[in-house]
Amino acid sequence: MKKTKEFTLTAMFLALMILLAVTPLGFIPLGPINATTMHIPVIIASIVLGPKIGAGLGSIFGLISLIRATTMPTVLSFVFSPFIPVIGTSQGSLKSLLIVFIPRILIGVVPYFVFIGLKKVMKNRRQSISLFIAGLAGSLVNTILVMNMIYFLFSASYADVIGKSGSAVYGAIIAVIATSGIPEAVIAGLATAGVCAVLLRLTNKK
């Protein structure tokens, strides 16, 4: 029965991710970057089904991002796809695979351990707060890692895209995290707290 529930929920999360990917709700253009809701099913799956399934779904999120960056390129697609030439060159970079997969996989791992850790600290009290913080953490680890990896791996090319140089480039990175990453994280935290509370009861996970 447990395996059946896990399979059903995994299939449901996967279907939701595909639905988000093929509609404007999954990737919302904000200047040179896209805000996303694709991470929310991965966060919820991490908490409800565990880090292994969460990491698997995170990998699928990364694959979807890679396919989208390759088939629907924007000015920053080179940081998510090795098939898109890096600005100023005639070829793509395999470093983009680090950006497109590592943060997405961690979305499916970090929330689980944050939630379990907070449950122990709070001794199972205030579960909704633990879920909210876990959702917040899962979203922020994605945004913070993606933006910082862009800076350290593609700093010069990113500077060309945004038209800045020197310390102003990292200032732009911080601005993206603050203006896009934090609202995304709050939405993810609220969704995680609401949905996980129901799913954890249904799956009898204490």
Backbone as ProteinMPNN parsed JSONL, in Angstrom:
{"seq_chain_A": "MKKTKEFTLTAMFLALMILLAVTPLGFIPLGPINATTMHIPVIIASIVLGPKIGAGLGSIFGLISLIRATTMPTVLSFVFSPFIPVIGTSQGSLKSLLIVFIPRILIGVVPYFVFIGLKKVMKNRRQSISLFIAGLAGSLVNTILVMNMIYFLFSASYADVIGKSGSAVYGAIIAVIATSGIPEAVIAGLATAGVCAVLLRLTNKK", "coords_chain_A": {"N_chain_A": [[0.827, -1.214, 0.0], [1.934, 1.233, 0.82], [3.93, 1.623, -1.134], [2.311, 1.873, -3.362], [0.955, 4.257, -2.808], [3.139, 6.013, -2.829], [3.989, 5.773, -5.494], [1.723, 6.716, -6.837], [1.543, 9.376, -5.893], [4.021, 10.358, -6.761], [3.711, 10.174, -9.536], [1.638, 12.006, -9.775], [2.872, 14.419, -8.986], [4.794, 14.595, -10.987], [3.18, 14.839, -13.255], [2.019, 17.304, -12.686], [4.252, 18.96, -12.824], [4.893, 18.743, -15.54], [2.593, 19.881, -16.606], [2.84, 22.524, -15.647], [5.161, 23.178, -17.008], [4.393, 23.359, -19.671], [2.672, 25.437, -19.754], [2.114, 28.994, -19.252], [2.368, 29.334, -16.518], [4.462, 27.965, -15.357], [7.005, 29.051, -16.003], [7.783, 32.318, -15.663], [8.409, 35.169, -17.376], [10.761, 37.594, -16.365], [12.299, 40.191, -17.16], [15.652, 39.496, -18.048], [15.595, 37.015, -16.838], [13.692, 34.135, -15.662], [10.974, 33.895, -13.503], [9.769, 31.202, -11.474], [7.433, 28.506, -10.881], [7.866, 25.919, -10.857], [9.413, 24.655, -8.996], [7.887, 24.154, -6.754], [6.235, 21.705, -6.691], [8.379, 19.913, -6.467], [9.56, 20.546, -4.003], [7.443, 19.924, -2.24], [7.17, 17.187, -2.765], [9.638, 16.304, -1.824], [9.374, 16.589, 0.964], [7.115, 15.026, 1.563], [7.537, 12.544, 0.29], [10.191, 11.977, 0.57], [13.842, 12.439, 0.313], [15.079, 11.06, -1.836], [13.171, 10.57, -3.898], [12.457, 13.21, -4.168], [14.887, 14.347, -5.078], [15.037, 13.031, -7.526], [12.8, 14.074, -8.894], [13.634, 16.698, -8.866], [15.791, 16.513, -10.598], [14.411, 16.036, -12.955], [13.095, 18.476, -13.196], [15.366, 20.026, -13.719], [16.065, 18.927, -16.203], [13.835, 19.654, -17.725], [14.168, 22.428, -17.655], [16.556, 22.628, -19.092], [15.762, 21.662, -21.63], [13.838, 23.566, -22.272], [15.392, 25.92, -22.303], [16.968, 25.35, -24.475], [15.222, 24.979, -26.637], [13.564, 27.172, -26.579], [15.072, 29.699, -26.626], [16.464, 32.427, -24.699], [18.094, 35.552, -23.88], [19.679, 34.701, -21.795], [19.895, 31.973, -21.984], [22.177, 30.475, -22.42], [23.322, 29.906, -19.984], [21.926, 27.805, -19.005], [21.91, 25.797, -20.847], [24.052, 23.697, -22.68], [23.956, 23.728, -25.351], [23.487, 26.177, -26.385], [25.216, 28.911, -27.653], [27.665, 30.577, -25.705], [27.619, 33.998, -24.858], [29.657, 36.03, -26.858], [31.139, 33.962, -27.803], [31.351, 31.064, -29.998], [30.276, 28.72, -29.218], [28.61, 26.483, -26.891], [28.715, 25.868, -23.288], [29.743, 23.3, -21.092], [29.608, 23.858, -18.458], [27.17, 24.933, -17.92], [25.512, 22.81, -17.347], [25.999, 22.243, -14.706], [24.732, 24.362, -13.44], [22.091, 24.019, -14.242], [21.341, 21.577, -13.168], [22.414, 20.953, -10.484], [21.379, 22.902, -8.457], [18.631, 22.344, -8.812], [18.364, 19.646, -8.153], [19.015, 19.794, -5.454], [16.804, 21.176, -4.514], [15.031, 19.154, -4.126], [16.073, 17.862, -1.963], [17.01, 19.437, 0.247], [14.624, 20.635, 1.559], [13.418, 18.419, 2.865], [15.274, 17.64, 4.883], [15.465, 20.008, 6.326], [12.842, 20.227, 7.276], [12.617, 17.838, 8.827], [14.621, 18.337, 10.708], [13.631, 20.679, 11.978], [11.288, 19.667, 13.053], [12.289, 18.021, 15.053], [13.577, 19.891, 16.686], [11.434, 21.496, 17.459], [9.91, 19.605, 18.602], [7.761, 18.301, 17.318], [5.761, 20.204, 17.505], [3.882, 22.982, 16.196], [3.777, 22.361, 13.376], [3.067, 23.55, 10.948], [4.668, 25.827, 10.784], [7.2, 24.693, 10.57], [6.912, 23.439, 8.09], [6.486, 25.639, 6.421], [8.965, 27.01, 6.639], [10.651, 25.05, 5.625], [9.751, 24.92, 2.974], [10.392, 27.501, 2.198], [13.194, 27.373, 2.427], [13.828, 25.444, 0.475], [13.142, 26.765, -1.887], [14.77, 29.06, -1.798], [17.351, 27.953, -1.803], [17.56, 27.124, -4.405], [17.325, 29.571, -5.931], [19.438, 31.163, -4.855], [21.707, 29.544, -5.297], [21.622, 29.182, -8.134], [21.858, 31.864, -9.112], [24.306, 32.676, -7.977], [26.043, 30.771, -9.042], [25.836, 31.423, -11.725], [27.12, 33.886, -11.607], [29.761, 33.18, -10.785], [30.557, 31.316, -12.718], [29.897, 32.356, -15.215], [30.485, 35.084, -15.298], [31.518, 37.271, -16.889], [30.07, 37.072, -19.304], [27.47, 37.287, -18.327], [27.594, 39.879, -17.395], [27.737, 41.241, -19.808], [25.158, 40.776, -20.769], [23.485, 42.149, -18.938], [24.517, 44.64, -19.047], [26.355, 45.746, -17.237], [29.266, 46.204, -15.098], [32.181, 45.17, -13.176], [31.843, 45.531, -9.628], [29.186, 46.056, -9.77], [27.958, 44.011, -11.105], [27.664, 41.848, -9.321], [26.016, 43.127, -7.58], [23.732, 43.276, -9.124], [23.072, 40.596, -9.162], [22.38, 40.152, -6.477], [20.171, 41.819, -6.393], [18.36, 40.445, -8.059], [17.96, 38.125, -6.548], [16.719, 39.25, -4.317], [14.429, 40.591, -5.364], [13.118, 38.739, -6.977], [13.673, 36.118, -6.04], [13.001, 36.082, -3.245], [10.136, 36.693, -3.094], [9.263, 34.418, -4.589], [10.103, 32.405, -2.84], [8.523, 32.869, -0.56], [5.962, 32.352, -1.568], [6.332, 29.659, -2.223], [6.784, 28.641, 0.344], [4.286, 29.082, 1.602], [2.595, 27.528, -0.042], [3.729, 25.025, 0.38], [3.3, 24.641, 3.148], [0.489, 24.538, 3.221], [-0.279, 22.43, 1.405], [1.331, 20.202, 2.108], [0.57, 19.681, 4.742], [-1.9, 18.458, 4.44], [-1.275, 16.257, 2.745], [0.594, 14.834, 4.274], [-0.983, 13.897, 6.349], [-2.675, 12.216, 4.883], [-0.882, 10.291, 3.977], [-0.119, 9.197, 6.293], [2.192, 9.969, 7.622], [4.087, 10.785, 10.318]], "CA_chain_A": [[0.0, 0.0, 0.0], [2.803, 2.399, 0.898], [4.552, 1.795, -2.442], [1.273, 2.346, -4.279], [0.754, 5.679, -2.52], [4.32, 6.75, -3.295], [3.968, 5.797, -6.955], [0.622, 7.587, -7.257], [1.903, 10.766, -5.617], [5.127, 10.721, -7.653], [3.113, 10.399, -10.855], [0.862, 13.244, -9.696], [3.817, 15.54, -8.986], [5.403, 14.651, -12.314], [2.163, 15.378, -14.167], [1.881, 18.725, -12.374], [5.434, 19.635, -13.358], [4.745, 18.812, -16.995], [1.547, 20.871, -16.861], [3.433, 23.849, -15.433], [6.186, 23.419, -18.027], [3.797, 23.655, -20.983], [1.805, 26.603, -19.62], [2.868, 30.175, -18.769], [2.47, 29.352, -15.06], [5.7, 27.338, -14.907], [8.127, 29.979, -16.167], [7.215, 33.652, -15.848], [9.521, 36.056, -17.749], [11.009, 38.834, -15.617], [13.545, 40.698, -17.729], [16.487, 38.439, -18.63], [15.419, 35.759, -16.12], [12.324, 33.657, -15.508], [10.493, 33.414, -12.209], [9.226, 29.868, -11.709], [6.666, 27.782, -9.865], [8.193, 24.516, -11.08], [10.079, 24.082, -7.827], [6.944, 23.863, -5.665], [5.967, 20.258, -6.582], [9.599, 19.215, -6.039], [9.676, 20.785, -2.558], [6.401, 19.155, -1.557], [7.529, 15.776, -2.904], [10.777, 16.06, -0.942], [8.907, 16.449, 2.34], [6.112, 13.964, 1.689], [8.008, 11.259, -0.228], [11.591, 11.766, 0.924], [14.84, 13.123, -0.52], [15.44, 10.325, -3.059], [12.184, 10.919, -4.919], [12.587, 14.653, -4.356], [16.051, 14.591, -5.937], [14.68, 12.566, -8.859], [11.928, 15.077, -9.507], [14.474, 17.876, -9.088], [16.542, 16.256, -11.831], [13.477, 16.228, -14.067], [12.961, 19.924, -13.301], [16.55, 20.492, -14.412], [15.973, 18.504, -17.6], [12.836, 20.518, -18.363], [14.807, 23.74, -17.827], [17.525, 22.503, -20.177], [15.017, 21.558, -22.891], [13.213, 24.865, -22.537], [16.445, 26.88, -22.666], [17.488, 24.985, -25.79], [14.201, 25.095, -27.689], [12.955, 28.501, -26.498], [16.194, 30.465, -26.06], [16.443, 33.848, -24.355], [19.467, 36.071, -23.82], [20.441, 34.008, -20.752], [19.753, 30.526, -22.13], [23.484, 29.82, -22.431], [23.698, 29.45, -18.638], [21.127, 26.628, -18.699], [22.014, 24.807, -21.915], [25.347, 23.661, -23.377], [23.717, 23.782, -26.796], [23.358, 27.582, -26.761], [26.542, 29.555, -27.562], [27.907, 31.6, -24.692], [27.809, 35.314, -25.47], [31.045, 36.324, -27.172], [31.787, 32.769, -28.352], [30.536, 30.359, -30.999], [29.884, 27.415, -28.696], [28.08, 26.437, -25.547], [29.63, 25.428, -22.24], [29.239, 22.227, -20.223], [29.4, 24.405, -17.113], [25.739, 25.21, -17.765], [24.866, 21.62, -16.768], [26.101, 22.373, -13.25], [23.715, 25.317, -13.012], [20.738, 23.551, -14.531], [20.988, 20.369, -12.418], [22.746, 20.908, -9.049], [20.385, 23.567, -7.61], [17.328, 21.697, -8.938], [18.408, 18.415, -7.358], [18.997, 20.174, -4.033], [15.43, 21.55, -4.158], [14.366, 17.937, -3.689], [16.781, 17.276, -0.819], [17.095, 20.376, 1.379], [13.392, 20.8, 2.348], [13.183, 17.245, 3.71], [16.12, 17.668, 6.077], [15.068, 21.18, 7.113], [11.588, 19.879, 7.958], [12.902, 16.839, 9.86], [15.389, 19.006, 11.755], [12.756, 21.576, 12.726], [10.368, 18.831, 13.837], [12.999, 17.569, 16.255], [13.817, 21.057, 17.54], [10.148, 21.943, 17.994], [9.261, 18.438, 19.209], [6.505, 18.048, 16.599], [4.794, 21.287, 17.655], [3.906, 24.011, 15.152], [4.193, 21.739, 12.129], [2.876, 24.469, 9.824], [5.841, 26.697, 10.713], [8.292, 23.87, 10.038], [6.653, 23.237, 6.663], [6.701, 26.919, 5.742], [10.401, 27.279, 6.582], [11.227, 24.063, 4.707], [9.43, 25.384, 1.625], [11.211, 28.705, 1.996], [14.582, 26.95, 2.237], [13.947, 24.771, -0.811], [13.09, 27.761, -2.953], [15.937, 29.945, -1.719], [18.578, 27.25, -2.195], [17.577, 27.152, -5.865], [17.62, 30.914, -6.439], [20.759, 31.615, -4.426], [22.733, 28.769, -6.005], [21.596, 29.488, -9.567], [22.384, 33.195, -9.386], [25.729, 32.736, -7.631], [26.781, 29.965, -10.01], [25.919, 32.255, -12.931], [28.149, 34.91, -11.374], [31.113, 32.621, -10.717], [30.89, 30.537, -13.908], [29.671, 33.114, -16.453], [30.435, 36.481, -14.873], [31.752, 38.229, -17.989], [28.949, 36.984, -20.24], [26.292, 37.831, -17.643], [27.794, 41.333, -17.377], [27.365, 41.738, -21.142], [23.695, 40.703, -20.891], [22.814, 43.166, -18.125], [25.123, 45.939, -19.317], [27.053, 46.268, -16.056], [30.621, 45.683, -14.95], [32.759, 45.289, -11.849], [31.02, 45.141, -8.476], [27.772, 46.238, -10.108], [27.428, 42.726, -11.58], [27.156, 41.091, -8.168], [24.871, 43.888, -7.071], [22.58, 42.852, -9.924], [22.747, 39.238, -8.692], [21.674, 40.332, -5.204], [18.871, 42.421, -6.705], [17.492, 39.378, -8.572], [17.604, 37.274, -5.405], [15.793, 39.982, -3.448], [13.167, 40.972, -6.004], [12.452, 37.566, -7.555], [13.859, 34.935, -5.205], [12.288, 36.126, -1.967], [8.705, 36.436, -3.326], [9.116, 33.008, -4.968], [10.285, 31.585, -1.649], [7.351, 33.037, 0.305], [4.872, 31.606, -2.212], [6.641, 28.239, -2.052], [6.57, 28.305, 1.751], [2.847, 29.022, 1.871], [2.052, 26.361, -0.738], [4.244, 23.834, 1.066], [2.608, 24.5, 4.425], [-0.903, 24.162, 2.987], [-0.443, 21.14, 0.732], [1.983, 19.119, 2.852], [-0.219, 19.358, 5.933], [-2.937, 17.512, 4.008], [-0.674, 15.028, 2.212], [1.227, 14.079, 5.356], [-2.057, 13.172, 7.034], [-3.163, 11.16, 4.001], [0.117, 9.23, 3.866], [0.121, 8.709, 7.658], [3.563, 10.254, 8.039], [4.064, 11.547, 11.545]], "C_chain_A": [[0.86, 1.263, 0.0], [3.438, 2.681, -0.462], [3.558, 2.332, -3.463], [1.018, 3.831, -4.085], [1.915, 6.512, -3.048], [4.321, 6.873, -4.813], [2.905, 6.763, -7.464], [0.98, 9.055, -7.065], [3.045, 11.233, -6.519], [4.611, 11.027, -9.049], [2.329, 11.705, -10.884], [1.78, 14.467, -9.744], [4.459, 15.707, -10.358], [4.437, 15.255, -13.33], [1.988, 16.878, -13.954], [3.057, 19.516, -12.928], [5.343, 19.79, -14.874], [3.698, 19.85, -17.376], [2.091, 22.284, -16.706], [4.417, 24.189, -16.544], [5.594, 23.852, -19.361], [2.797, 24.807, -20.926], [2.631, 27.782, -19.121], [3.058, 30.207, -17.253], [3.805, 28.802, -14.556], [6.9, 28.254, -14.94], [7.562, 31.347, -16.532], [8.352, 34.629, -16.159], [9.567, 37.324, -16.891], [12.341, 39.395, -16.095], [14.338, 39.552, -18.323], [16.321, 37.082, -17.96], [13.946, 35.369, -16.097], [12.06, 33.338, -14.045], [9.828, 32.066, -12.469], [8.363, 29.392, -10.554], [6.971, 26.294, -9.954], [8.808, 23.851, -9.856], [9.111, 23.642, -6.742], [6.594, 22.38, -5.582], [7.183, 19.467, -6.096], [9.783, 19.353, -4.527], [8.681, 19.92, -1.792], [6.717, 17.661, -1.615], [8.681, 15.407, -1.98], [10.314, 15.779, 0.483], [8.0, 15.237, 2.507], [6.671, 12.592, 1.319], [9.477, 10.98, 0.07], [12.565, 12.342, -0.086], [15.209, 12.379, -1.797], [14.478, 10.666, -4.193], [12.247, 12.415, -5.208], [13.735, 14.996, -5.281], [15.765, 14.152, -7.375], [13.806, 13.556, -9.597], [12.688, 16.38, -9.757], [15.305, 17.731, -10.355], [15.668, 16.461, -13.06], [13.213, 17.718, -14.287], [14.155, 20.502, -14.063], [16.514, 20.144, -15.895], [14.972, 19.359, -18.374], [13.42, 21.902, -18.621], [15.792, 23.719, -18.991], [16.826, 22.475, -21.534], [14.407, 22.903, -23.262], [14.251, 25.894, -22.988], [16.973, 26.619, -24.076], [16.487, 25.268, -26.907], [13.511, 26.45, -27.708], [13.974, 29.468, -25.919], [15.872, 31.929, -25.777], [17.893, 34.316, -24.267], [20.323, 35.35, -22.771], [20.406, 32.488, -20.881], [21.09, 29.789, -22.1], [23.909, 29.333, -21.047], [22.925, 28.202, -18.225], [21.222, 25.534, -19.758], [23.378, 24.851, -22.585], [25.194, 23.735, -24.891], [23.54, 25.214, -27.313], [24.713, 28.261, -26.604], [26.594, 30.615, -26.459], [28.164, 32.92, -25.406], [29.302, 35.61, -25.651], [31.813, 35.143, -27.714], [30.854, 32.131, -29.383], [30.061, 29.0, -30.509], [29.355, 27.527, -27.275], [29.112, 25.921, -24.559], [28.976, 24.345, -21.381], [29.027, 22.706, -18.789], [27.927, 24.705, -16.857], [24.996, 24.029, -17.148], [24.94, 21.643, -15.241], [24.986, 23.269, -12.725], [22.311, 24.739, -13.165], [20.351, 22.344, -13.679], [21.252, 20.451, -10.904], [21.722, 21.634, -8.175], [19.026, 22.864, -7.634], [17.272, 20.393, -8.147], [18.316, 18.745, -5.872], [17.623, 20.673, -3.581], [14.7, 20.339, -3.596], [14.999, 17.289, -2.477], [16.701, 18.166, 0.418], [15.794, 20.479, 2.181], [13.125, 19.635, 3.301], [13.974, 17.348, 5.007], [15.845, 18.894, 6.943], [13.81, 20.861, 7.915], [11.834, 18.89, 9.091], [13.656, 17.478, 11.025], [14.523, 19.909, 12.612], [11.752, 20.806, 13.56], [11.014, 18.383, 15.141], [13.205, 18.723, 17.226], [12.528, 21.499, 18.221], [9.351, 20.815, 18.631], [7.843, 18.238, 18.668], [5.426, 19.106, 16.815], [4.954, 22.266, 16.496], [4.406, 23.452, 13.818], [4.086, 22.692, 10.946], [4.067, 25.404, 9.656], [7.03, 25.938, 10.133], [8.139, 23.669, 8.539], [6.918, 24.525, 5.873], [8.192, 27.199, 5.578], [11.087, 26.309, 5.626], [10.968, 24.458, 3.256], [10.247, 26.606, 1.246], [12.652, 28.317, 1.656], [14.786, 26.29, 0.872], [13.961, 25.743, -1.971], [14.346, 28.625, -2.959], [17.223, 29.243, -2.132], [18.698, 27.219, -3.718], [18.006, 28.524, -6.376], [19.042, 31.355, -6.102], [21.86, 30.861, -5.162], [22.786, 29.108, -7.487], [22.263, 30.83, -9.842], [23.875, 33.301, -9.06], [26.581, 31.907, -8.582], [26.885, 30.691, -11.353], [27.049, 33.264, -12.782], [29.556, 34.311, -11.445], [31.52, 31.864, -11.979], [30.778, 31.332, -15.207], [29.634, 34.615, -16.186], [30.542, 37.466, -16.033], [30.574, 38.24, -18.962], [27.676, 37.545, -19.624], [26.382, 39.353, -17.591], [27.412, 41.944, -18.722], [25.848, 41.783, -21.307], [23.021, 41.855, -20.161], [23.418, 44.558, -18.311], [25.78, 46.577, -18.119], [28.445, 45.677, -15.993], [31.08, 45.848, -13.508], [31.825, 44.816, -10.759], [29.534, 45.284, -8.748], [27.135, 44.935, -10.585], [26.88, 41.928, -10.402], [25.998, 41.826, -7.492], [23.6, 43.515, -7.812], [22.126, 41.458, -9.514], [21.923, 39.325, -7.405], [20.272, 40.899, -5.446], [17.89, 41.369, -7.219], [17.033, 38.479, -7.432], [16.553, 37.949, -4.537], [14.435, 40.198, -4.096], [12.4, 39.789, -6.586], [12.499, 36.374, -6.611], [13.058, 34.941, -3.925], [10.778, 35.973, -2.15], [8.417, 34.995, -3.735], [9.164, 32.117, -3.738], [9.08, 31.67, -0.718], [6.163, 32.259, -0.26], [5.09, 30.107, -2.037], [6.408, 27.794, -0.615], [5.102, 28.159, 2.091], [2.211, 27.802, 1.219], [2.477, 25.071, -0.053], [3.496, 23.582, 2.365], [1.175, 24.006, 4.226], [-1.05, 22.761, 2.435], [0.151, 19.999, 1.543], [1.198, 18.717, 4.096], [-1.288, 18.325, 5.602], [-2.315, 16.189, 3.576], [-0.007, 14.193, 3.296], [0.185, 13.313, 6.165], [-2.532, 11.992, 6.196], [-2.182, 9.992, 3.906], [0.528, 8.689, 5.234], [1.567, 8.879, 8.1], [3.513, 11.197, 9.238], [5.376, 12.292, 11.695]], "O_chain_A": [[0.574, 2.228, -0.708], [3.485, 3.831, -0.9], [3.91, 3.141, -4.322], [0.882, 4.58, -5.052], [1.715, 7.575, -3.636], [4.615, 7.937, -5.358], [3.143, 7.529, -8.397], [0.755, 9.879, -7.951], [3.041, 12.371, -6.989], [5.015, 12.009, -9.672], [2.346, 12.427, -11.881], [1.502, 15.431, -10.456], [4.645, 16.828, -10.832], [4.827, 16.076, -14.16], [1.828, 17.634, -14.912], [2.878, 20.619, -13.444], [5.676, 20.842, -15.42], [3.874, 20.604, -18.333], [1.83, 23.147, -17.544], [4.504, 25.339, -16.974], [6.212, 24.619, -20.099], [2.15, 25.121, -21.925], [3.738, 27.589, -18.618], [3.829, 31.024, -16.749], [4.233, 29.134, -13.45], [7.722, 28.246, -14.024], [6.939, 31.512, -17.58], [9.181, 34.894, -15.288], [8.567, 38.02, -16.715], [13.387, 39.113, -15.511], [13.776, 38.715, -19.029], [16.85, 36.088, -18.458], [13.071, 36.156, -16.459], [12.821, 32.603, -13.416], [9.367, 31.817, -13.583], [8.534, 29.811, -9.41], [6.4, 25.496, -9.21], [8.732, 22.633, -9.697], [9.475, 22.832, -5.889], [6.647, 21.822, -4.486], [7.034, 18.467, -5.394], [10.123, 18.383, -3.85], [9.04, 19.264, -0.814], [6.549, 16.951, -0.623], [8.698, 14.313, -1.415], [10.798, 14.851, 1.131], [8.112, 14.505, 3.49], [6.329, 11.591, 1.948], [9.955, 9.868, -0.155], [12.18, 12.693, -1.201], [15.62, 13.017, -2.767], [14.897, 11.004, -5.3], [12.108, 12.838, -6.356], [13.59, 15.834, -6.171], [16.191, 14.807, -8.327], [14.03, 13.848, -10.771], [12.425, 17.082, -10.734], [15.504, 18.695, -11.093], [16.119, 16.991, -14.075], [13.117, 18.173, -15.427], [13.991, 21.352, -14.938], [16.884, 20.957, -16.741], [15.215, 19.741, -19.518], [13.195, 22.484, -19.682], [15.861, 24.664, -19.776], [17.232, 23.166, -22.468], [14.454, 23.323, -24.418], [14.02, 26.646, -23.935], [17.373, 27.545, -24.781], [16.856, 25.738, -27.984], [12.939, 26.844, -28.724], [13.765, 30.005, -24.831], [15.119, 32.576, -26.506], [18.813, 33.549, -24.552], [21.551, 35.381, -22.847], [20.846, 31.785, -19.971], [21.13, 28.6, -21.786], [24.759, 28.45, -20.937], [23.237, 27.6, -17.197], [20.666, 24.451, -19.575], [23.823, 25.916, -23.014], [26.183, 23.797, -25.622], [23.453, 25.44, -28.52], [25.308, 28.197, -25.528], [25.685, 31.432, -26.312], [28.842, 32.958, -26.433], [30.097, 35.46, -24.724], [32.99, 35.266, -28.052], [29.734, 32.591, -29.607], [29.51, 28.215, -31.281], [29.602, 28.5, -26.562], [30.234, 25.58, -24.933], [27.812, 24.457, -20.995], [28.351, 22.046, -18.0], [27.486, 24.727, -15.708], [23.967, 24.216, -16.5], [24.052, 21.125, -14.563], [24.372, 22.977, -11.699], [21.449, 24.951, -12.313], [19.162, 22.097, -13.476], [20.393, 20.053, -10.117], [21.227, 21.035, -7.22], [18.345, 22.791, -6.611], [16.25, 20.074, -7.541], [17.623, 18.06, -5.12], [17.305, 20.602, -2.394], [13.858, 20.467, -2.707], [14.511, 16.263, -2.004], [16.363, 17.699, 1.506], [15.855, 20.414, 3.409], [12.657, 19.844, 4.421], [13.426, 17.168, 6.095], [15.977, 18.828, 8.165], [13.725, 21.188, 9.099], [11.323, 19.074, 10.196], [13.367, 17.196, 12.188], [14.654, 19.916, 13.836], [11.395, 21.238, 14.657], [10.375, 18.365, 16.194], [13.034, 18.565, 18.435], [12.522, 21.833, 19.406], [8.252, 21.033, 19.14], [6.883, 18.039, 19.412], [4.295, 18.932, 16.362], [6.023, 22.366, 15.894], [5.331, 23.992, 13.211], [4.918, 22.651, 10.04], [4.442, 25.741, 8.533], [7.775, 26.47, 9.31], [9.121, 23.722, 7.8], [7.503, 24.49, 4.791], [8.635, 27.582, 4.495], [12.0, 26.697, 4.898], [11.853, 24.347, 2.408], [10.728, 26.727, 0.119], [13.251, 28.855, 0.725], [15.784, 26.54, 0.196], [14.711, 25.563, -2.93], [14.915, 28.889, -4.018], [18.095, 29.86, -2.744], [19.802, 27.28, -4.259], [18.944, 28.628, -7.165], [19.762, 31.861, -6.963], [22.838, 31.465, -5.603], [23.868, 29.301, -8.042], [23.135, 30.926, -10.706], [24.624, 33.948, -9.793], [27.709, 32.285, -8.899], [27.902, 30.588, -12.04], [27.836, 33.474, -13.706], [30.439, 34.873, -12.091], [32.71, 31.777, -12.283], [31.466, 31.034, -16.184], [28.835, 35.334, -16.787], [29.739, 38.393, -16.14], [30.134, 39.306, -19.394], [26.889, 38.2, -20.307], [25.371, 40.041, -17.726], [26.835, 43.03, -18.775], [25.311, 42.712, -21.911], [22.096, 42.472, -20.689], [22.889, 45.54, -17.791], [25.775, 47.8, -17.981], [28.771, 44.757, -16.743], [30.46, 46.563, -12.72], [31.103, 43.833, -10.925], [28.711, 44.703, -8.041], [25.92, 44.765, -10.486], [25.773, 41.396, -10.467], [25.114, 41.203, -6.904], [22.523, 43.442, -7.22], [20.93, 41.167, -9.516], [20.9, 38.655, -7.265], [19.311, 40.506, -4.785], [16.714, 41.394, -6.857], [15.86, 38.113, -7.356], [15.61, 37.305, -4.075], [13.402, 40.01, -3.453], [11.173, 39.827, -6.679], [11.491, 35.698, -6.402], [12.489, 33.917, -3.548], [10.17, 35.186, -1.425], [7.435, 34.408, -3.279], [8.368, 31.188, -3.603], [8.66, 30.662, -0.151], [5.444, 31.588, 0.481], [4.151, 29.368, -1.738], [5.896, 26.7, -0.376], [4.711, 27.222, 2.787], [1.392, 27.119, 1.832], [1.686, 24.137, 0.079], [3.104, 22.452, 2.655], [0.701, 23.154, 4.977], [-1.858, 21.979, 2.937], [-0.461, 18.937, 1.655], [1.167, 17.542, 4.46], [-1.549, 17.42, 6.395], [-2.77, 15.123, 3.989], [-0.043, 12.964, 3.236], [0.448, 12.198, 6.616], [-2.766, 10.903, 6.72], [-2.595, 8.84, 3.771], [1.408, 7.834, 5.333], [2.106, 8.06, 8.844], [2.948, 12.287, 9.154], [5.57, 13.007, 12.678]]}, "name": "protein", "num_of_chains": 1, "seq": "MKKTKEFTLTAMFLALMILLAVTPLGFIPLGPINATTMHIPVIIASIVLGPKIGAGLGSIFGLISLIRATTMPTVLSFVFSPFIPVIGTSQGSLKSLLIVFIPRILIGVVPYFVFIGLKKVMKNRRQSISLFIAGLAGSLVNTILVMNMIYFLFSASYADVIGKSGSAVYGAIIAVIATSGIPEAVIAGLATAGVCAVLLRLTNKK"}
